[in-house]
Amino acid sequence: MSIERKTGVRDTADIERTVTDYLITHPDFFEARTDILTKLKVPHPSGQAISLIERQVEVLRQQYRQMERKLVDMIEVARANDALIERIHRLAVALLEGQALAERLYSVQEELRNRFGADEVSLFLITDRSANLDAGPARWIKREDAGFEQFREFMKAGKPYVGRLRAPQLEFLFGEQAERIASIALMPLGDHGRLGILAVGSHEADRFGPTLGTAFLMRIGELVAAAIQPLLPG
C-alpha cells in the first residue's frame, strides 16, 4: 500500500514537471485557448481564488512597482553624482585660479567648507627643509615628527580613510577643535602621501562612515596634489 502511494506521488510530481516544462517552452500555449484561462484559478495573497489572467495582471503590477522604485533610486543616485561632479569641478576651477601655493591651499579649505559641508579642514605638507614657502592654511611637517608618526599605516596604505580616530590623532590634526570632531575623512596627497595629508572633519558622527564611498575622496586628493606639486620646492 505504501509503495503504491509513493508511486502515485512520484507520478504526480512527474506530470507537474512535464506540464511546467511544456508551458515554459511554449509560452504562446494559451493564445489560442483563451477559454481555458478563464477556468483556471490560482491562490491570491488575500486567500481568495482568482483567474489566471487576474493573477498575471497582479504579478505584472508588482513587477512594475518594483521597477519604478528602482528607477527612482537610480535617478536619485544620478542626481547626487551630478551634484558631486559639479562641486569637484568648482574645486578644480578655484585651484587653477590661484597663482601661489598659499592661494591654492586657501581655495581648498574654502571650497571644502562651503561646497562640501566640511566643519574643519586641515592640510599638512611634508618637507625636509628648515625654511619653506608660505603655505597659507597648511602646516609644514617633517616625516620624523612624533605626531605624524601616528599616521604611518595610513600613509602606507596610500588611500583615503573615513571613520574615527584616536584622541591624540585628532588633536594633531585639528588642535583645539579636536574634541568637536565626531568623524573624519583623510586623503593622502601624492603617491602614498608623499606630499602630505588633507584632513576633513565633521561634527556629525555619521558624516564620514564605513558606508561612504571613497572614490570621490581619492579624486579630490589627486586634484589637490596635482595643483600644488608644481609650486612645491624641488
ZAZAKOL-751413 format. One line per field, with one value per residue: residue number from 1; x, y, z of N, C-alpha, C in turn. Coordinates in nm, 2 decimals. Layout:
% residues N
resi <- c(NUM,...) .
nc1 <- c(X,...) .
nc2 <- c(Y,...) .
nc3 <- c(Z,...) .
cac1 <- c(X,...) .
cac2 <- c(Y,...) .
cac3 <- c(Z,...) .
cc1 <- c(X,...) .
cc2 <- c(Y,...) .
cc3 <- c(Z,...) .
This chain:
% residues 234
resi <- c(1,2,3,4,5,6,7,8,9,10,11,12,13,14,15,16,17,18,19,20,21,22,23,24,25,26,27,28,29,30,31,32,33,34,35,36,37,38,39,40,41,42,43,44,45,46,47,48,49,50,51,52,53,54,55,56,57,58,59,60,61,62,63,64,65,66,67,68,69,70,71,72,73,74,75,76,77,78,79,80,81,82,83,84,85,86,87,88,89,90,91,92,93,94,95,96,97,98,99,100,101,102,103,104,105,106,107,108,109,110,111,112,113,114,115,116,117,118,119,120,121,122,123,124,125,126,127,128,129,130,131,132,133,134,135,136,137,138,139,140,141,142,143,144,145,146,147,148,149,150,151,152,153,154,155,156,157,158,159,160,161,162,163,164,165,166,167,168,169,170,171,172,173,174,175,176,177,178,179,180,181,182,183,184,185,186,187,188,189,190,191,192,193,194,195,196,197,198,199,200,201,202,203,204,205,206,207,208,209,210,211,212,213,214,215,216,217,218,219,220,221,222,223,224,225,226,227,228,229,230,231,232,233,234) .
nc1 <- c(0.08,0.19,0.39,0.25,0.13,0.35,0.44,0.24,0.26,0.51,0.45,0.26,0.43,0.60,0.42,0.35,0.60,0.64,0.43,0.49,0.74,0.66,0.49,0.66,0.84,0.66,0.54,0.33,0.11,-0.15,-0.26,-0.42,-0.61,-0.79,-1.02,-0.96,-0.81,-0.99,-1.10,-0.91,-0.79,-0.61,-0.43,-0.46,-0.29,-0.47,-0.63,-0.84,-0.96,-0.85,-0.88,-0.64,-0.56,-0.62,-0.44,-0.20,-0.20,-0.18,0.07,0.23,0.18,0.30,0.57,0.60,0.58,0.81,1.01,0.97,1.04,1.31,1.40,1.35,1.53,1.77,1.76,1.79,2.04,2.19,2.14,2.27,2.53,2.58,2.56,2.79,2.99,2.98,3.06,3.32,3.43,3.41,3.59,3.83,3.84,3.87,4.12,4.29,4.27,4.42,4.74,4.97,5.12,5.00,4.76,4.62,4.59,4.44,4.21,4.14,4.07,3.85,3.67,3.61,3.48,3.26,3.13,3.13,3.05,3.22,3.33,3.57,3.89,4.21,4.54,4.85,5.18,5.46,5.81,6.16,6.31,6.44,6.35,6.06,5.82,5.55,5.26,5.00,4.70,4.80,5.02,5.36,5.54,5.78,5.88,5.97,5.84,5.68,5.40,5.32,5.40,5.20,5.03,5.14,5.05,4.83,4.96,5.11,4.91,4.81,4.56,4.23,4.08,3.80,3.60,3.66,3.91,4.18,4.20,4.46,4.54,4.34,4.39,4.63,4.57,4.36,4.39,4.28,4.01,3.97,3.81,3.55,3.52,3.36,3.37,3.58,3.76,4.03,4.28,4.54,4.80,4.95,5.15,5.11,5.09,5.31,5.34,5.19,4.91,4.56,4.30,3.97,3.72,3.42,3.14,2.94,2.87,2.80,2.87,3.10,3.14,3.17,3.01,3.04,3.14,3.48,3.58,3.54,3.67,3.93,3.97,3.95,4.18,4.38,4.34,4.40,4.67,4.79,4.76,4.92,5.17,5.35,5.42,5.57,5.88,6.17) .
nc2 <- c(-0.12,0.12,0.15,0.19,0.43,0.60,0.57,0.69,0.96,1.02,0.99,1.20,1.42,1.40,1.44,1.71,1.83,1.78,1.92,2.18,2.22,2.21,2.43,2.63,2.61,2.66,2.94,3.06,2.91,2.95,3.14,3.06,2.94,3.08,3.04,2.85,3.00,3.15,2.96,2.86,2.87,3.04,3.07,3.36,3.62,3.73,3.52,3.44,3.28,3.35,3.43,3.31,3.51,3.74,3.70,3.71,3.98,4.10,4.02,4.14,4.41,4.43,4.38,4.60,4.81,4.75,4.79,5.06,5.17,5.11,5.26,5.52,5.52,5.50,5.74,5.93,5.86,5.93,6.21,6.29,6.22,6.39,6.64,6.61,6.59,6.85,7.00,6.91,7.00,7.28,7.31,7.24,7.45,7.67,7.60,7.63,7.90,8.02,8.15,8.14,7.91,7.93,8.06,7.86,7.66,7.79,7.81,7.54,7.48,7.67,7.59,7.32,7.36,7.53,7.42,7.14,7.10,7.07,7.08,7.12,7.18,7.05,7.09,6.93,6.95,6.78,6.82,6.85,7.06,7.34,7.59,7.72,7.77,8.01,7.86,7.92,7.81,7.56,7.33,7.29,6.99,6.75,6.42,6.27,6.38,6.34,6.35,6.30,6.05,5.89,5.83,5.64,5.39,5.47,5.62,5.43,5.26,5.43,5.53,5.69,5.74,5.69,5.76,5.72,5.85,5.81,6.00,6.14,6.15,6.30,6.54,6.61,6.66,6.85,7.03,7.26,7.22,6.95,6.80,6.84,6.71,6.44,6.26,6.17,6.24,6.13,6.21,6.11,6.30,6.30,6.01,5.76,5.95,6.12,6.39,6.50,6.54,6.56,6.65,6.62,6.72,6.65,6.75,6.57,6.24,6.04,6.15,6.09,5.78,5.41,5.33,5.52,5.59,5.60,5.68,5.93,6.09,6.01,6.12,6.39,6.42,6.36,6.57,6.80,6.74,6.75,7.01,7.15,7.04,7.14,7.38,7.34,7.33,7.20) .
nc3 <- c(0.00,0.09,-0.10,-0.34,-0.28,-0.27,-0.53,-0.66,-0.58,-0.69,-0.96,-0.99,-0.94,-1.15,-1.36,-1.31,-1.34,-1.61,-1.73,-1.65,-1.77,-2.04,-2.07,-2.02,-2.24,-2.44,-2.45,-2.58,-2.56,-2.44,-2.61,-2.82,-2.67,-2.50,-2.36,-2.17,-1.99,-1.84,-1.68,-1.52,-1.19,-0.94,-0.63,-0.42,-0.24,-0.06,0.00,-0.15,-0.44,-0.77,-1.13,-1.37,-1.55,-1.40,-1.19,-1.33,-1.42,-1.17,-1.09,-1.28,-1.22,-0.97,-1.04,-1.20,-1.01,-0.86,-1.04,-1.09,-0.84,-0.84,-1.05,-0.96,-0.75,-0.89,-1.03,-0.82,-0.73,-0.96,-0.97,-0.73,-0.79,-1.00,-0.87,-0.71,-0.89,-1.00,-0.78,-0.74,-0.98,-0.95,-0.74,-0.88,-1.06,-0.89,-0.78,-1.00,-1.05,-0.85,-0.80,-0.64,-0.40,-0.14,-0.20,-0.35,-0.16,0.03,-0.12,-0.14,0.13,0.16,-0.04,0.04,0.28,0.21,-0.01,0.02,0.28,0.50,0.84,0.96,0.82,0.76,0.65,0.57,0.48,0.37,0.44,0.40,0.46,0.64,0.61,0.45,0.18,0.20,0.30,0.35,0.49,0.54,0.72,0.76,0.79,0.92,0.83,1.05,1.26,1.57,1.60,1.34,1.29,1.39,1.18,1.01,0.91,0.76,0.57,0.45,0.34,0.14,0.05,0.07,0.40,0.60,0.89,1.24,1.47,1.70,2.01,2.04,1.77,1.65,1.79,1.69,1.43,1.43,1.64,1.88,1.81,1.81,2.00,1.91,1.68,1.53,1.32,1.05,0.74,0.57,0.33,0.12,-0.01,-0.31,-0.42,-0.19,0.00,-0.03,-0.06,0.14,0.37,0.36,0.57,0.67,0.88,1.06,1.26,1.29,1.37,1.18,0.94,0.80,0.74,0.75,0.53,0.34,0.02,-0.11,-0.35,-0.46,-0.28,-0.32,-0.57,-0.51,-0.35,-0.54,-0.72,-0.57,-0.50,-0.76,-0.82,-0.64,-0.65,-0.86,-0.75,-0.53,-0.36,-0.52) .
cac1 <- c(0.00,0.28,0.47,0.16,0.11,0.47,0.45,0.14,0.32,0.61,0.38,0.21,0.54,0.65,0.33,0.36,0.72,0.62,0.34,0.56,0.84,0.59,0.44,0.78,0.89,0.55,0.47,0.21,0.01,-0.28,-0.31,-0.53,-0.70,-0.83,-1.13,-0.90,-0.76,-1.10,-1.14,-0.80,-0.79,-0.48,-0.45,-0.42,-0.25,-0.59,-0.69,-0.95,-0.91,-0.88,-0.84,-0.50,-0.54,-0.61,-0.31,-0.09,-0.21,-0.13,0.22,0.28,0.17,0.40,0.69,0.61,0.61,0.95,1.09,0.95,1.12,1.45,1.42,1.35,1.66,1.88,1.76,1.84,2.19,2.24,2.14,2.37,2.66,2.59,2.60,2.92,3.08,2.98,3.14,3.46,3.46,3.43,3.72,3.93,3.85,3.93,4.26,4.35,4.27,4.53,4.88,5.07,5.09,4.91,4.63,4.56,4.56,4.32,4.10,4.10,4.00,3.72,3.57,3.56,3.39,3.14,3.06,3.13,3.00,3.32,3.33,3.71,3.98,4.35,4.64,4.99,5.28,5.59,5.93,6.29,6.38,6.43,6.28,5.97,5.73,5.42,5.16,4.87,4.64,4.87,5.13,5.48,5.59,5.88,5.84,6.00,5.75,5.61,5.26,5.30,5.43,5.07,4.96,5.23,4.98,4.75,5.05,5.15,4.80,4.80,4.42,4.15,4.03,3.69,3.56,3.70,4.05,4.20,4.21,4.59,4.55,4.25,4.45,4.74,4.51,4.27,4.42,4.17,3.88,3.96,3.70,3.42,3.52,3.30,3.41,3.68,3.80,4.17,4.32,4.68,4.84,5.06,5.16,5.13,5.10,5.44,5.34,5.12,4.78,4.44,4.21,3.84,3.65,3.28,3.08,2.84,2.93,2.77,2.90,3.21,3.13,3.21,2.93,3.07,3.24,3.60,3.63,3.54,3.78,4.06,3.97,3.99,4.32,4.46,4.33,4.48,4.81,4.83,4.75,5.02,5.30,5.44,5.46,5.65,6.03,6.22) .
cac2 <- c(0.00,0.24,0.16,0.24,0.57,0.67,0.58,0.79,1.09,1.04,1.01,1.33,1.51,1.39,1.51,1.85,1.88,1.78,2.03,2.31,2.23,2.23,2.57,2.72,2.61,2.70,3.05,3.10,2.80,3.00,3.24,3.00,2.87,3.18,2.99,2.78,3.10,3.19,2.85,2.83,2.95,3.04,3.14,3.50,3.65,3.76,3.39,3.41,3.23,3.44,3.37,3.32,3.64,3.84,3.68,3.76,4.12,4.14,4.00,4.25,4.53,4.42,4.40,4.74,4.89,4.73,4.86,5.20,5.21,5.10,5.37,5.64,5.51,5.53,5.89,5.99,5.84,6.01,6.35,6.31,6.21,6.52,6.75,6.59,6.63,6.99,7.05,6.88,7.09,7.41,7.30,7.24,7.59,7.75,7.57,7.69,8.05,8.06,8.15,8.10,7.79,7.97,8.08,7.74,7.59,7.86,7.77,7.40,7.50,7.74,7.50,7.21,7.41,7.60,7.33,7.00,7.09,7.03,7.17,7.16,7.13,7.07,7.05,6.91,6.93,6.72,6.89,6.82,7.19,7.42,7.71,7.68,7.88,8.04,7.76,7.96,7.74,7.43,7.33,7.21,6.89,6.65,6.28,6.22,6.44,6.24,6.34,6.25,5.90,5.82,5.80,5.56,5.29,5.54,5.66,5.30,5.22,5.52,5.55,5.76,5.67,5.75,5.70,5.78,5.84,5.82,6.14,6.20,6.17,6.41,6.66,6.65,6.71,6.97,7.11,7.29,7.18,6.81,6.75,6.86,6.62,6.31,6.17,6.24,6.18,6.16,6.19,6.13,6.39,6.23,5.87,5.72,6.07,6.17,6.54,6.54,6.48,6.65,6.60,6.69,6.68,6.68,6.74,6.46,6.10,5.96,6.22,6.01,5.64,5.30,5.31,5.62,5.56,5.68,5.71,6.08,6.14,5.99,6.22,6.52,6.42,6.36,6.70,6.89,6.71,6.79,7.16,7.21,6.99,7.23,7.50,7.30,7.34,7.07) .
cac3 <- c(0.00,0.09,-0.23,-0.44,-0.25,-0.31,-0.67,-0.71,-0.55,-0.79,-1.09,-0.99,-0.95,-1.29,-1.45,-1.28,-1.40,-1.75,-1.77,-1.63,-1.88,-2.16,-2.07,-2.03,-2.37,-2.53,-2.38,-2.65,-2.55,-2.41,-2.70,-2.89,-2.58,-2.40,-2.28,-2.05,-1.89,-1.75,-1.60,-1.43,-1.07,-0.87,-0.50,-0.41,-0.11,0.02,0.04,-0.24,-0.57,-0.88,-1.25,-1.41,-1.61,-1.29,-1.12,-1.42,-1.41,-1.04,-1.09,-1.37,-1.14,-0.87,-1.11,-1.24,-0.89,-0.82,-1.14,-1.07,-0.72,-0.88,-1.14,-0.87,-0.67,-0.99,-1.06,-0.71,-0.73,-1.07,-0.92,-0.63,-0.86,-1.08,-0.78,-0.66,-1.00,-1.01,-0.67,-0.77,-1.09,-0.89,-0.67,-0.98,-1.12,-0.78,-0.77,-1.12,-1.04,-0.76,-0.86,-0.54,-0.32,-0.03,-0.26,-0.38,-0.04,0.09,-0.21,-0.10,0.26,0.14,-0.12,0.12,0.38,0.15,-0.11,0.07,0.41,0.60,0.95,0.98,0.71,0.80,0.55,0.62,0.37,0.42,0.40,0.47,0.47,0.76,0.56,0.34,0.12,0.27,0.27,0.39,0.60,0.56,0.81,0.71,0.89,0.88,0.84,1.18,1.36,1.65,1.57,1.21,1.30,1.42,1.05,0.93,0.84,0.66,0.46,0.38,0.25,0.03,0.00,0.17,0.52,0.66,1.02,1.36,1.50,1.85,2.06,2.00,1.63,1.63,1.84,1.60,1.30,1.44,1.76,1.98,1.76,1.81,2.08,1.84,1.56,1.55,1.22,0.97,0.61,0.54,0.20,0.10,-0.12,-0.38,-0.40,-0.05,0.09,-0.05,-0.05,0.27,0.41,0.37,0.67,0.67,1.00,1.08,1.40,1.29,1.37,1.06,0.82,0.73,0.80,0.66,0.41,0.24,-0.09,-0.10,-0.48,-0.48,-0.19,-0.39,-0.68,-0.45,-0.31,-0.66,-0.77,-0.48,-0.52,-0.89,-0.82,-0.55,-0.67,-0.94,-0.67,-0.42,-0.38,-0.57) .
cc1 <- c(0.09,0.36,0.38,0.14,0.23,0.48,0.35,0.19,0.42,0.55,0.32,0.32,0.59,0.56,0.34,0.48,0.71,0.54,0.41,0.66,0.77,0.54,0.55,0.83,0.79,0.48,0.35,0.10,-0.13,-0.34,-0.43,-0.63,-0.74,-0.94,-1.08,-0.86,-0.87,-1.14,-1.03,-0.81,-0.66,-0.50,-0.40,-0.38,-0.36,-0.66,-0.80,-0.88,-0.95,-0.84,-0.70,-0.47,-0.53,-0.48,-0.20,-0.08,-0.15,0.02,0.28,0.28,0.28,0.54,0.71,0.65,0.76,1.04,1.09,1.04,1.27,1.49,1.44,1.49,1.77,1.88,1.82,1.99,2.25,2.25,2.25,2.51,2.68,2.63,2.74,3.02,3.09,3.07,3.29,3.51,3.49,3.56,3.83,3.95,3.91,4.08,4.34,4.36,4.38,4.66,4.99,5.02,4.98,4.77,4.55,4.51,4.44,4.20,4.04,4.01,3.86,3.62,3.52,3.46,3.25,3.06,3.04,3.08,3.09,3.32,3.47,3.79,4.13,4.44,4.78,5.07,5.41,5.71,6.05,6.37,6.36,6.35,6.19,5.89,5.61,5.32,5.02,4.82,4.71,4.99,5.24,5.52,5.70,5.83,5.86,5.93,5.68,5.47,5.23,5.32,5.30,5.00,5.05,5.15,4.89,4.84,5.09,5.04,4.78,4.66,4.34,4.10,3.91,3.65,3.60,3.85,4.06,4.22,4.35,4.60,4.46,4.32,4.56,4.68,4.43,4.29,4.31,4.03,3.86,3.85,3.57,3.41,3.47,3.33,3.50,3.70,3.94,4.20,4.47,4.70,4.96,5.06,5.20,5.15,5.24,5.45,5.28,4.99,4.67,4.34,4.08,3.76,3.50,3.23,2.98,2.91,2.91,2.80,3.00,3.21,3.17,3.13,2.96,3.17,3.36,3.65,3.64,3.65,3.92,4.08,4.01,4.13,4.42,4.46,4.41,4.63,4.87,4.84,4.87,5.16,5.40,5.49,5.55,5.80,6.08,6.31) .
cc2 <- c(0.12,0.26,0.23,0.39,0.65,0.68,0.68,0.93,1.12,1.06,1.15,1.44,1.51,1.46,1.66,1.91,1.88,1.90,2.17,2.33,2.27,2.38,2.67,2.73,2.65,2.82,3.10,3.00,2.85,3.10,3.19,2.93,2.97,3.13,2.91,2.88,3.14,3.08,2.82,2.92,2.93,3.11,3.28,3.53,3.68,3.63,3.35,3.36,3.32,3.37,3.39,3.45,3.74,3.83,3.73,3.92,4.17,4.13,4.11,4.38,4.54,4.44,4.54,4.83,4.87,4.80,5.01,5.25,5.21,5.22,5.50,5.64,5.55,5.68,5.97,5.98,5.93,6.16,6.38,6.31,6.34,6.63,6.73,6.63,6.78,7.05,7.03,6.97,7.23,7.42,7.31,7.38,7.68,7.73,7.64,7.84,8.10,8.05,8.10,7.98,7.82,7.99,7.96,7.66,7.65,7.82,7.63,7.41,7.56,7.65,7.39,7.25,7.46,7.50,7.19,6.98,7.05,7.13,7.21,7.10,7.16,7.01,7.04,6.88,6.88,6.79,6.83,6.95,7.25,7.55,7.68,7.79,7.90,7.94,7.79,7.88,7.60,7.44,7.24,7.11,6.80,6.51,6.22,6.28,6.34,6.23,6.28,6.10,5.82,5.77,5.72,5.46,5.35,5.57,5.53,5.25,5.30,5.54,5.62,5.67,5.75,5.68,5.78,5.76,5.85,5.97,6.20,6.23,6.29,6.54,6.71,6.72,6.84,7.06,7.13,7.24,7.02,6.75,6.76,6.77,6.48,6.21,6.25,6.17,6.22,6.12,6.21,6.22,6.34,6.08,5.83,5.84,6.13,6.32,6.58,6.47,6.60,6.59,6.69,6.63,6.72,6.67,6.63,6.33,6.02,6.03,6.14,5.87,5.54,5.28,5.42,5.58,5.65,5.72,5.86,6.15,6.12,6.09,6.36,6.53,6.43,6.50,6.80,6.87,6.76,6.94,7.22,7.16,7.08,7.35,7.47,7.30,7.20,7.00) .
cc3 <- c(0.00,-0.04,-0.34,-0.41,-0.29,-0.46,-0.73,-0.69,-0.66,-0.92,-1.10,-1.01,-1.09,-1.39,-1.43,-1.35,-1.56,-1.80,-1.76,-1.74,-2.01,-2.17,-2.08,-2.17,-2.48,-2.46,-2.45,-2.65,-2.53,-2.51,-2.78,-2.80,-2.47,-2.31,-2.15,-1.95,-1.79,-1.65,-1.49,-1.31,-0.99,-0.73,-0.50,-0.27,-0.01,0.07,-0.06,-0.37,-0.68,-1.01,-1.28,-1.47,-1.50,-1.21,-1.20,-1.41,-1.28,-1.03,-1.17,-1.29,-1.04,-0.93,-1.15,-1.13,-0.85,-0.91,-1.13,-0.95,-0.76,-0.96,-1.06,-0.80,-0.77,-1.02,-0.95,-0.70,-0.84,-1.03,-0.82,-0.69,-0.94,-0.99,-0.73,-0.77,-1.02,-0.90,-0.69,-0.89,-1.04,-0.81,-0.77,-1.03,-1.01,-0.77,-0.88,-1.11,-0.94,-0.82,-0.76,-0.46,-0.21,-0.09,-0.29,-0.26,0.04,0.01,-0.17,0.03,0.24,0.07,-0.04,0.23,0.32,0.06,-0.06,0.21,0.52,0.72,0.98,0.86,0.76,0.68,0.61,0.50,0.43,0.36,0.47,0.49,0.60,0.73,0.44,0.30,0.21,0.22,0.31,0.51,0.63,0.66,0.76,0.83,0.84,0.91,0.98,1.29,1.43,1.62,1.44,1.20,1.33,1.29,0.96,0.85,0.74,0.54,0.38,0.29,0.13,-0.03,0.11,0.29,0.57,0.79,1.14,1.39,1.65,1.88,2.02,1.86,1.59,1.68,1.75,1.47,1.32,1.56,1.85,1.94,1.77,1.88,2.01,1.72,1.59,1.44,1.12,0.83,0.59,0.40,0.18,-0.02,-0.19,-0.35,-0.26,0.04,0.08,-0.03,0.09,0.29,0.41,0.46,0.67,0.79,1.00,1.22,1.41,1.28,1.25,0.93,0.73,0.80,0.70,0.53,0.30,0.14,-0.09,-0.24,-0.50,-0.39,-0.25,-0.50,-0.63,-0.41,-0.43,-0.72,-0.70,-0.50,-0.65,-0.90,-0.74,-0.59,-0.76,-0.86,-0.55,-0.45,-0.43,-0.47) .
